[in-house]
Amino acid sequence: KVIINEALELARTFSTDDSVRFINGVLDAVRRTLGRE
C-alpha cells in the first residue's frame, strides 16, 4: 500500500490528473491480482 501511495505522489508531481487516475487504476488492479495469490 505504501509503495502505491508513493507512486501516486510521484505521478501527481510529474504528470497530469488523467495520468494519476490511470496509474491508480493499474496499480490497484495489480494489487488485487497479487492479493489473490
N, CA, C and O atoms as a Tinker XYZ file with bonds, in Angstrom:
   148  protein
     1  N      0.828000   -1.199000    0.000000    73     2
     2  CA     0.000000    0.000000    0.000000    64     1     3
     3  C      0.868000    1.256000    0.000000    63     2     4     5
     4  O      0.563000    2.225000   -0.696000    81     3
     5  N      1.924000    1.241000    0.763000    73     3     6
     6  CA     2.798000    2.411000    0.845000    64     5     7
     7  C      3.434000    2.712000   -0.509000    63     6     8     9
     8  O      3.509000    3.868000   -0.926000    81     7
     9  N      3.890000    1.668000   -1.187000    73     7    10
    10  CA     4.542000    1.887000   -2.482000    64     9    11
    11  C      3.565000    2.455000   -3.504000    63    10    12    13
    12  O      3.954000    3.249000   -4.361000    81    11
    13  N      2.307000    2.055000   -3.420000    73    11    14
    14  CA     1.296000    2.608000   -4.331000    64    13    15
    15  C      1.101000    4.092000   -4.048000    63    14    16    17
    16  O      1.020000    4.898000   -4.975000    81    15
    17  N      1.026000    4.451000   -2.784000    73    15    18
    18  CA     0.875000    5.865000   -2.424000    64    17    19
    19  C      2.068000    6.688000   -2.884000    63    18    20    21
    20  O      1.901000    7.807000   -3.368000    81    19
    21  N      3.268000    6.144000   -2.738000    73    19    22
    22  CA     4.467000    6.850000   -3.189000    64    21    23
    23  C      4.448000    7.033000   -4.707000    63    22    24    25
    24  O      4.795000    8.101000   -5.212000    81    23
    25  N      4.046000    6.000000   -5.421000    73    23    26
    26  CA     3.967000    6.095000   -6.882000    64    25    27
    27  C      2.946000    7.152000   -7.297000    63    26    28    29
    28  O      3.173000    7.900000   -8.248000    81    27
    29  N      1.835000    7.214000   -6.591000    73    27    30
    30  CA     0.816000    8.213000   -6.916000    64    29    31
    31  C      1.294000    9.626000   -6.598000    63    30    32    33
    32  O      0.970000   10.565000   -7.324000    81    31
    33  N      2.053000    9.785000   -5.533000    73    31    34
    34  CA     2.627000   11.098000   -5.223000    64    33    35
    35  C      3.567000   11.551000   -6.331000    63    34    36    37
    36  O      3.547000   12.715000   -6.731000    81    35
    37  N      4.392000   10.630000   -6.827000    73    35    38
    38  CA     5.278000   10.962000   -7.949000    64    37    39
    39  C      4.466000   11.334000   -9.185000    63    38    40    41
    40  O      4.796000   12.288000   -9.890000    81    39
    41  N      3.415000   10.585000   -9.440000    73    39    42
    42  CA     2.567000   10.881000  -10.595000    64    41    43
    43  C      1.913000   12.249000  -10.444000    63    42    44    45
    44  O      1.821000   13.000000  -11.415000    81    43
    45  N      1.461000   12.579000   -9.247000    73    43    46
    46  CA     0.846000   13.897000   -9.020000    64    45    47
    47  C      1.852000   15.020000   -9.255000    63    46    48    49
    48  O      1.500000   16.086000   -9.760000    81    47
    49  N      3.100000   14.772000   -8.884000    73    47    50
    50  CA     4.138000   15.788000   -9.032000    64    49    51
    51  C      4.542000   15.977000  -10.492000    63    50    52    53
    52  O      4.740000   17.106000  -10.941000    81    51
    53  N      4.664000   14.885000  -11.225000    73    51    54
    54  CA     5.262000   14.947000  -12.550000    64    53    55
    55  C      4.306000   14.683000  -13.707000    63    54    56    57
    56  O      4.742000   14.631000  -14.857000    81    55
    57  N      3.014000   14.516000  -13.431000    73    55    58
    58  CA     2.112000   14.136000  -14.505000    64    57    59
    59  C      0.787000   14.880000  -14.400000    63    58    60    61
    60  O      0.623000   15.763000  -13.558000    81    59
    61  N     -0.148000   14.517000  -15.256000    73    59    62
    62  CA    -1.463000   15.162000  -15.279000    64    61    63
    63  C     -2.455000   14.394000  -14.402000    63    62    64    65
    64  O     -2.198000   13.260000  -13.997000    81    63
    65  N     -3.585000   15.030000  -14.120000    73    63    66
    66  CA    -4.623000   14.383000  -13.311000    64    65    67
    67  C     -5.138000   13.109000  -13.971000    63    66    68    69
    68  O     -5.385000   12.111000  -13.295000    81    67
    69  N     -5.300000   13.143000  -15.293000    73    67    70
    70  CA    -5.765000   11.946000  -16.003000    64    69    71
    71  C     -4.777000   10.799000  -15.844000    63    70    72    73
    72  O     -5.174000    9.647000  -15.671000    81    71
    73  N     -3.505000   11.116000  -15.904000    73    71    74
    74  CA    -2.481000   10.078000  -15.751000    64    73    75
    75  C     -2.500000    9.493000  -14.348000    63    74    76    77
    76  O     -2.319000    8.287000  -14.173000    81    75
    77  N     -2.717000   10.330000  -13.356000    73    75    78
    78  CA    -2.774000    9.849000  -11.971000    64    77    79
    79  C     -3.919000    8.856000  -11.812000    63    78    80    81
    80  O     -3.754000    7.816000  -11.174000    81    79
    81  N     -5.069000    9.166000  -12.381000    73    79    82
    82  CA    -6.210000    8.245000  -12.297000    64    81    83
    83  C     -5.901000    6.931000  -13.003000    63    82    84    85
    84  O     -6.244000    5.858000  -12.506000    81    83
    85  N     -5.257000    7.016000  -14.155000    73    83    86
    86  CA    -4.894000    5.810000  -14.901000    64    85    87
    87  C     -3.907000    4.959000  -14.106000    63    86    88    89
    88  O     -4.093000    3.749000  -13.971000    81    87
    89  N     -2.871000    5.583000  -13.588000    73    87    90
    90  CA    -1.852000    4.863000  -12.812000    64    89    91
    91  C     -2.482000    4.234000  -11.575000    63    90    92    93
    92  O     -2.164000    3.098000  -11.226000    81    91
    93  N     -3.361000    4.958000  -10.922000    73    91    94
    94  CA    -4.040000    4.425000   -9.743000    64    93    95
    95  C     -4.846000    3.182000  -10.108000    63    94    96    97
    96  O     -4.828000    2.195000   -9.372000    81    95
    97  N     -5.540000    3.220000  -11.218000    73    95    98
    98  CA    -6.322000    2.065000  -11.657000    64    97    99
    99  C     -5.454000    0.861000  -11.964000    63    98   100   101
   100  O     -5.782000   -0.264000  -11.587000    81    99
   101  N     -4.343000    1.100000  -12.651000    73    99   102
   102  CA    -3.435000    0.000000  -12.987000    64   101   103
   103  C     -2.842000   -0.608000  -11.720000    63   102   104   105
   104  O     -2.835000   -1.828000  -11.557000    81   103
   105  N     -2.349000    0.238000  -10.830000    73   103   106
   106  CA    -1.723000   -0.280000   -9.609000    64   105   107
   107  C     -2.737000   -0.983000   -8.709000    63   106   108   109
   108  O     -2.401000   -1.965000   -8.048000    81   107
   109  N     -3.969000   -0.489000   -8.681000    73   107   110
   110  CA    -4.999000   -1.152000   -7.886000    64   109   111
   111  C     -5.318000   -2.531000   -8.453000    63   110   112   113
   112  O     -5.524000   -3.481000   -7.698000    81   111
   113  N     -5.360000   -2.645000   -9.773000    73   111   114
   114  CA    -5.600000   -3.950000  -10.401000    64   113   115
   115  C     -4.468000   -4.920000  -10.087000    63   114   116   117
   116  O     -4.714000   -6.095000   -9.817000    81   115
   117  N     -3.244000   -4.440000  -10.121000    73   115   118
   118  CA    -2.089000   -5.282000   -9.782000    64   117   119
   119  C     -2.181000   -5.724000   -8.327000    63   118   120   121
   120  O     -1.951000   -6.892000   -8.015000    81   119
   121  N     -2.516000   -4.793000   -7.436000    73   119   122
   122  CA    -2.632000   -5.115000   -6.007000    64   121   123
   123  C     -3.687000   -6.189000   -5.777000    63   122   124   125
   124  O     -3.465000   -7.130000   -5.014000    81   123
   125  N     -4.840000   -6.048000   -6.438000    73   123   126
   126  CA    -5.903000   -7.038000   -6.271000    64   125   127
   127  C     -5.498000   -8.396000   -6.829000    63   126   128   129
   128  O     -5.802000   -9.431000   -6.235000    81   127
   129  N     -4.819000   -8.393000   -7.959000    73   127   130
   130  CA    -4.371000   -9.647000   -8.568000    64   129   131
   131  C     -3.354000  -10.345000   -7.676000    63   130   132   133
   132  O     -3.455000  -11.551000   -7.451000    81   131
   133  N     -2.393000   -9.617000   -7.176000    73   131   134
   134  CA    -1.362000  -10.215000   -6.323000    64   133   135
   135  C     -1.925000  -10.637000   -4.969000    63   134   136   137
   136  O     -1.411000  -11.563000   -4.342000    81   135
   137  N     -2.973000   -9.964000   -4.521000    73   135   138
   138  CA    -3.592000  -10.310000   -3.251000    64   137   139
   139  C     -4.284000  -11.660000   -3.283000    63   138   140   141
   140  O     -4.504000  -12.269000   -2.236000    81   139
   141  N     -4.628000  -12.132000   -4.467000    73   139   142
   142  CA    -5.308000  -13.424000   -4.606000    64   141   143
   143  C     -4.336000  -14.586000   -4.570000    63   142   144   145
   144  O     -4.746000  -15.729000   -4.372000    81   143
   145  N     -3.067000  -14.315000   -4.758000    73   143   146
   146  CA    -2.082000  -15.407000   -4.836000    64   145   147
   147  C     -1.634000  -15.849000   -3.467000    63   146   148
   148  O     -0.809000  -16.756000   -3.349000    81   147
